[in-house]
């Protein structure tokens, strides 16, 4: 019996060493950036064309940030997002962030996502490279959007595809909308002054 316990202890010890869990985000995700942006305008992300976009370019503009997916029941919202942008692009900038966090509904590459958006909806608003909007590898932008210690009030992260965050002209997060709120909803139109 003692021999069996000794063998089990050795096996557990060995397994414990090889199965040690990472203790922080950097170990979980080597591309994790530990630096925290102090404001919305500190972010820089790459768009679907491979160009780095400095968010300071958005100073003085109202923004609607949306986590999007190509194979979702809400995918038809692309049409309303494009309609909103075409009608009120002088008042609001829409930023799309493809993410595969919900039901594997954005499995495509950045090139496939761009082709889909162009062909199916004629998207002309800025679209960015695929990121994670939830979980241990959540992109720093979405950490900022869903952490009250960073954005000032909101802890709500996307619960599904096509959640929307409204940022005002001063770079302040002012409203979160769940997926069920359509891009042409009265409240969104009121916020942009349409």
C-alpha positions as CSV (number, residue, x, y, z in Angstrom):
1,X,0.0,0.0,0.0
2,X,2.8,2.4,0.9
3,X,4.5,1.7,-2.5
4,X,1.2,2.4,-4.3
5,X,0.8,5.7,-2.4
6,X,4.4,6.6,-3.2
7,X,3.9,5.9,-6.9
8,X,0.7,7.9,-7.0
9,X,2.5,10.8,-5.2
10,X,5.3,10.7,-7.7
11,X,2.9,10.7,-10.7
12,X,0.8,13.6,-9.2
13,X,4.0,15.6,-8.5
14,X,5.2,15.0,-12.1
15,X,1.8,15.9,-13.6
16,X,1.6,19.0,-11.4
17,X,4.9,20.2,-12.8
18,X,3.9,19.7,-16.4
19,X,0.3,20.9,-16.0
20,X,1.2,24.0,-14.1
21,X,-1.2,26.8,-15.0
22,X,0.0,30.1,-16.2
23,X,-0.2,32.7,-13.4
24,X,-0.8,35.8,-15.5
25,X,-2.2,37.0,-18.9
26,X,1.3,37.3,-20.4
27,X,1.9,33.6,-19.8
28,X,-1.5,32.7,-21.1
29,X,-1.2,34.8,-24.3
30,X,2.4,35.7,-25.4
31,X,1.0,38.6,-27.5
32,X,-0.8,40.1,-24.4
33,X,0.2,43.7,-23.9
34,X,0.5,44.5,-20.2
35,X,0.4,48.3,-20.8
36,X,-2.9,49.9,-20.1
37,X,-4.1,52.7,-22.4
38,X,-5.1,55.7,-20.3
39,X,-7.6,57.0,-22.9
40,X,-9.6,55.8,-25.9
41,X,-7.3,57.8,-28.1
42,X,-4.2,55.9,-27.1
43,X,-5.2,52.8,-29.1
44,X,-3.7,51.8,-32.4
45,X,-5.2,48.9,-34.3
46,X,-4.7,47.4,-37.8
47,X,-7.6,47.6,-40.2
48,X,-8.6,44.9,-42.7
49,X,-6.4,46.5,-45.4
50,X,-3.3,46.1,-43.1
51,X,-3.0,49.8,-42.3
52,X,-2.4,50.8,-38.7
53,X,-5.0,53.2,-37.5
54,X,-4.2,55.6,-34.6
55,X,-7.4,56.3,-32.7
56,X,-6.3,59.8,-32.0
57,X,-7.6,60.3,-35.6
58,X,-11.1,60.0,-34.1
59,X,-10.8,63.0,-31.8
60,X,-13.9,65.2,-32.0
61,X,-16.0,62.5,-33.6
62,X,-18.9,60.4,-32.3
63,X,-18.2,56.7,-32.6
64,X,-20.1,53.4,-32.6
65,X,-17.9,50.4,-32.0
66,X,-19.4,47.0,-33.0
67,X,-18.1,43.5,-32.6
68,X,-19.3,41.8,-35.8
69,X,-19.5,38.3,-37.3
70,X,-20.3,36.9,-40.7
71,X,-22.4,33.9,-39.7
72,X,-24.7,35.2,-37.0
73,X,-28.4,35.8,-36.8
74,X,-27.5,39.5,-36.3
75,X,-25.3,39.6,-39.4
76,X,-28.0,41.4,-41.3
77,X,-27.3,44.4,-39.0
78,X,-24.3,45.1,-41.3
79,X,-26.9,46.5,-43.7
80,X,-28.3,49.0,-41.1
81,X,-24.7,49.9,-40.0
82,X,-23.9,50.7,-43.6
83,X,-27.1,52.7,-44.0
84,X,-26.4,54.6,-40.8
85,X,-22.9,55.4,-42.0
86,X,-24.0,56.4,-45.5
87,X,-26.7,58.7,-44.1
88,X,-24.9,60.2,-41.1
89,X,-21.2,59.6,-41.7
90,X,-20.7,63.3,-41.2
91,X,-21.9,62.9,-37.6
92,X,-20.7,59.4,-36.6
93,X,-17.9,57.0,-37.4
94,X,-18.7,53.3,-37.2
95,X,-15.9,50.9,-36.3
96,X,-16.3,47.2,-36.9
97,X,-14.3,44.6,-35.0
98,X,-14.7,41.0,-36.3
99,X,-14.5,38.5,-33.5
100,X,-15.0,34.7,-33.3
101,X,-15.9,34.6,-29.6
102,X,-19.5,33.6,-29.9
103,X,-20.5,30.2,-31.5
104,X,-17.6,30.2,-33.9
105,X,-19.6,32.6,-36.1
106,X,-16.6,34.5,-37.5
107,X,-14.3,31.7,-38.6
108,X,-12.8,33.4,-41.7
109,X,-9.5,35.1,-42.2
110,X,-9.2,38.9,-42.4
111,X,-9.2,38.6,-46.2
112,X,-12.3,36.5,-46.2
113,X,-14.1,38.9,-43.8
114,X,-13.2,41.8,-46.0
115,X,-14.5,40.1,-49.2
116,X,-17.7,39.1,-47.4
117,X,-18.4,42.6,-46.1
118,X,-17.6,44.1,-49.6
119,X,-19.7,41.6,-51.6
120,X,-22.7,41.2,-49.3
121,X,-23.2,44.6,-47.7
122,X,-20.9,47.1,-49.5
123,X,-19.4,48.1,-46.2
124,X,-17.5,51.4,-46.4
125,X,-17.0,52.1,-42.7
126,X,-13.7,51.2,-41.1
127,X,-13.3,47.5,-40.4
128,X,-10.4,46.1,-38.3
129,X,-8.5,42.8,-38.1
130,X,-10.2,40.0,-36.2
131,X,-9.7,40.3,-32.4
132,X,-11.0,38.7,-29.3
133,X,-13.6,40.7,-27.4
134,X,-14.1,38.4,-24.5
135,X,-12.2,36.0,-22.3
136,X,-8.5,35.7,-21.2
137,X,-7.2,37.0,-24.6
138,X,-9.6,39.9,-24.8
139,X,-8.0,42.7,-26.8
140,X,-6.9,45.8,-24.7
141,X,-9.5,47.9,-26.6
142,X,-12.3,45.7,-25.4
143,X,-10.8,45.5,-21.9
144,X,-11.0,49.3,-21.9
145,X,-14.6,49.3,-23.1
146,X,-15.8,46.7,-20.5
147,X,-13.8,47.7,-17.4
148,X,-15.1,50.6,-15.3
149,X,-11.7,51.2,-13.8
150,X,-10.5,52.1,-17.3
151,X,-13.6,53.7,-19.0
152,X,-15.1,55.3,-15.9
153,X,-18.5,53.5,-15.5
154,X,-19.1,50.4,-17.7
155,X,-18.3,46.7,-16.8
156,X,-20.5,45.2,-19.5
157,X,-18.6,43.1,-22.1
158,X,-20.2,41.8,-25.3
159,X,-22.7,39.1,-24.6
160,X,-23.0,38.1,-28.3
161,X,-22.1,39.4,-31.7
162,X,-23.2,43.0,-32.7
163,X,-23.0,44.6,-29.3
164,X,-22.4,48.3,-29.6
165,X,-20.5,50.9,-27.6
166,X,-21.1,54.6,-28.2
167,X,-18.1,56.9,-27.6
168,X,-18.6,60.7,-27.7
169,X,-16.5,63.4,-29.2
170,X,-14.2,63.6,-26.1
171,X,-13.4,59.9,-26.2
172,X,-15.7,59.0,-23.4
173,X,-17.8,55.9,-23.4
174,X,-21.4,57.0,-22.9
175,X,-23.6,54.0,-23.7
176,X,-23.6,50.2,-24.2
177,X,-26.2,48.6,-26.5
178,X,-26.8,44.8,-26.6
179,X,-27.0,42.9,-29.9
180,X,-30.8,43.2,-30.0
181,X,-30.7,47.0,-30.4
182,X,-30.6,47.7,-34.1
183,X,-28.1,50.3,-35.5
184,X,-31.0,52.5,-36.6
185,X,-32.7,52.4,-33.2
186,X,-34.1,55.8,-32.1
187,X,-31.8,56.0,-29.1
188,X,-28.7,55.6,-31.3
189,X,-30.1,58.2,-33.8
190,X,-30.8,60.6,-30.9
191,X,-27.2,60.2,-29.6
192,X,-25.7,61.1,-33.0
193,X,-28.1,64.0,-33.4
194,X,-29.8,62.6,-36.5
